[in-house]
């Protein structure tokens, strides 16, 4: 993770917090859009879902459930280890590896422990068992492939001439994608009914995020009217989040979805998130092939490195894109 100071960081003290969502008890959301990746109308449904919610459920995705469950079993085994052993997978002064409670370096905390990995970090995490590392590598390869497939369908739905206009960014061998395993321990009986934050509200800075969780609830998204809704879990499917970078590339046709996780289950919750990102030097700006003749860009052009630095200097709930709006 790069922490170099960049030209935009002088304005970091002017972050505009994301408008808070309503605090009324969330309802279970029955309107999650479902996209069958191989259905003829997938592109139409996907684009509408990204415009309306910045979020959808992906079914018939082609990823083997054996591959998914194999990684989940290895991950659960790792998180069940004593704390002293898990901390051996936390290299000093390295953002990748094992962590717990503390989310980032700016004061955000949650009831979560995690492994944060990049394809390169797998080479240095020798503390992880070989079979676990192999399962991680195999899963990340599958996620990258699926990200590219999803982005190509999106490009078709948006009417962009080049089908790979979005997917080439994530598919680049230099792409700065990463992977996170989040483990939320079960809630104790005396805490039942309390609103406990597992992972605070935020948007994802990358292009898209691919989430899969076990059959325990906790994920919530914020709707356009400011209300929080709970997303029913589905361990056989993936949930796709629009990230900040894709919001910019589509000139706000798509909006990155604000989401959070509550720690509310009496069983442990496990989630796996692949963040499809651009190469550090990639310039992020609205796609000219998407914009109409007289349409103006809503954002200043920036590199992924600049935005990444800004993101990691902010709090979870900050509106990072406010620095780059025209």
N, C-alpha and C positions, 0 to 999 in steps of 0.2 A: 504494500500500500504506500503510495507516494505522498509525501507531506510537504513538498517544495512550496515556497511562497510564490504566488502568481499575481499577475497584474490586477485581478479582480478582488484579491483578498483585502485590500485596503477598505473595502466597503462591507466587510463581513459583520461589523457591528451594526449594520443597518438591515439585517435580516428581518423580513416581515413574517411573523408567525402565521401558520396556516389558520384560516378562520375556524374556530373550534366548532365541533359538531354538537348537536343538542345532547343533553345529558339524560333524557328520558330513557327508561329501561328499553334495551333493544329488542326488537321482535325477530322471530325466525323468518328469513327472507325466502319466499317461494318463487321469486322471479329471476333467479340466476340464469342468464342466457346459456344454452347448451349448444356447442358447436361440434358436429361430427366432422373430423378433419377431412374425411374423404367423401363427404356429401356434395353433390353438385351445387347446392346453395350455401356452402360453407362460407364463401367469401362475403356474401351479402349479410348473413347472420353475424359474422365476426365483426365486420365494419360497424354495423349498427350497435353491437354490444360495446365496442370500444368508444363509440360516440356517446352512448347513453350512460355507461357505467365505468368504462376503462377496465373492464373485468369480465371474464366469462369462464365457463367450465368446458374443458376439452375432453370429449369422449371419442372412442374408436381411434385412439392416437397411435396405435401400432407399437407401443413400448411393452415389452414382455413383463407380465406381473411377476414372474420368477426373478427377473432382474431387480425389480422394485423391492420385493419382499426379502431378497438376499441382502441388499444393502440395509434395509430396516433392521433385520436381525443382527447384523454386525454392529450397527449403530447403537441399538439397545444394549447389547452386550458391553460396548465401550462405556456408555453412560452409567451402567450398573457397577462399574469398577469403583474402588475406594477413591476418594478425592485426591489422595497423594499420587496415585497412578495416573489419574486424568491430567493432573497438572504437569506431568512429565511431557505432555504433548502441547505445552504452552511455551514456545521459544521466547526468551526475554527480548523485549524491544521489537517484537514482530507481531503485527496485527493478526496474522494467520495462526491457526492452531486452536487450542481449547481456551474457552473463557466461560465465566459464569457471572450472573447478576449485572455486571457492568456492560453497557452497550455503548461502544464508542468511547471517546475520551473527553466528552463534554458534559458529564453529569447524568446522563440517562441511565436508568437502572430498570430491571424487570425480573420477574420470577422465571428465569430461564438459564439454562446452560447450553453451550453450543460448541460446534466445530466450524470454523471459517476456513475455507480452503480455496486455493486456485490450482489450476493444473500443475504449475511449477512448485507450489508448496508441498505437493505430495512427495516430491523427491527428498524433502528435508525432514518430513515427519516420520522418522524411522521408529518412533515409539508406537506407531500404529501397527497392528498385526498385518502381515503380508496379504492375507486374504481380504482383510478390510480395505487395504489400499487398492487392491485389484478391483473390488466391488465399487469403490468410489470412482476409479478411473473409467470403468465400463459405464457407470451411470452417467457421468459427466459427458462422455462421448455421445451417448444416446440423447441427452438433453440438448446438447449443441445442435445435433441433427434435427431434432424436433423443433427447436427455436427457429431454425432456418426455414423449415417447412411452413410453420405458422406465419412467419413474416412474408413468405412468398405468396401465401393465400391473401394476406392483408393487402399486399401491393396490388394484386389483381383486383380486389374489391374496391380499392381506392382509385383504380383506373390509371395507375402509374405505368408508363410504357415499358420500363425495364422491370421484369419480374423479380430480379435480384437486387433492386434498388435499396431495400432494407436488409435483406438476408446477408448480403455481401459484407456488411459491417460486422455482424456477429460471427459470420463464417470465416472472417479473416484469421489467419493463424496467429496474428499478433493481438487478437481481441482480448480485452481486459475483463473477461468474464470471471465469475467466482461462484462458489457453491457454499451453502450454509446448511448445517444440520442443527435444528433447534429441538431441545428436549425440555418440556415443561413438566416438572414433578407434580404428582397428584396433590390436590388440595386437602388439607387436614379437615377432620370433621368439625372442629371448632371454628374453622374459617368458611364453612359452607354458607353461601348466600352473600358473602362480601364481594365487592367488585375489586378484584386483584388484577393488576396489570402484569401480563406476561411479557409483552413487547408493545411499547407505546405507539401511539398513532404517528404515521409517517407515510410518505410516498417513496417509491424506489427510484433512485437516480438513473439507473441503467435504461436500456431500450425496452426489454420485456423481462418479466420474472415468471418462472414456471414453478408452481407450488404443488406439492403433494403431501398429504398428511395421513396419519392413521385415522381410525374411526372415532376419534374424540373431538368434541366441539371446542370452540374458542376463537376462531377467525371471525372478524367483523369488518365490514366495509362501510364507508360513509356515503350516503346517497346525495344527490344534487340538492335536496331540500334540507340537508344538514343533519339528517337522522342516521343513527347507527343501526345496522341490521346484522343479525348473526347468519353466517353461511353454514348450512348443514354440511357435515363432512362427507366425503365420498372417496374412500381409499383406492378405488379403481380408476379414478379420473385425475386430471390435472386442472389446476386453476391458473389462469393466465392474467397477470397484471400488466397494464400499460405503465411504463416508467416515464420519468421526466424527459429523458432524451427523445423518446418517441413522441411525446406531446409537442416538443419543439420541431421535430422533423416533419410532423403533420401540420405545423402552424396552428396548433390547438384544435384541429378537427377531432383528435383523440385527447382525452384528458387523463393524466396519471391518477390512479385511484388511491385515495387515502384509506389506510387500513390499520388494524391493530389486532392484538391477540390478548384475550382475557384468560387468566388462569382460573378455570372454573370446574375442571373435571376431577372426579375422584380417582381416575386412572391417569397414568402419564400420557401426555400428548407428544407425538413426534412429528416434526415437519421437515421436509427436504425442499430447499429452494435453490434453483439455478438462476443466476442473474446474468442475462445475456447482454454484454456490454461491448463498447467500441474499443478500438485500439487507442492507446493514450494520445497519439498524434492526430486521430481522426477529428475532422472539423464537423461540429454539430450545428446544423442550421436547417430551416425549412427547405424541403426539397423543391427545387425550381420546377421539376417535372410534374409536381402536384399542384402548384399554385396557379391561379388564373392570371390573365394578362395584367390586370390592374390591382391585383392583391398585394398588399404590403406585408413584409415580414414582421411578426410580432416580437421577434427576439434578435438580439445581437448574436453574431456567430461566435462560437467558442470551441475550444478543443475539449475532448473528454478529460484530459489531464487537468485543465482549468476547472471544469465542473466537479471533478472528483475531489480536488483539493478543497473547493468551496464546501462540498457536501460533508466532508469529514471534519470540517471546522465548525459545523453547525450542530444544533440540537435536532433530535429526531423530528419534532413537530414544526421546525422552521420551513418557510416557503423559500427554498433555495433558488427557485427560478426567478424570484423577484429581482435578483441582482442582474439578470440578463434580459429582462423585458425592456422593450423600446418604449 
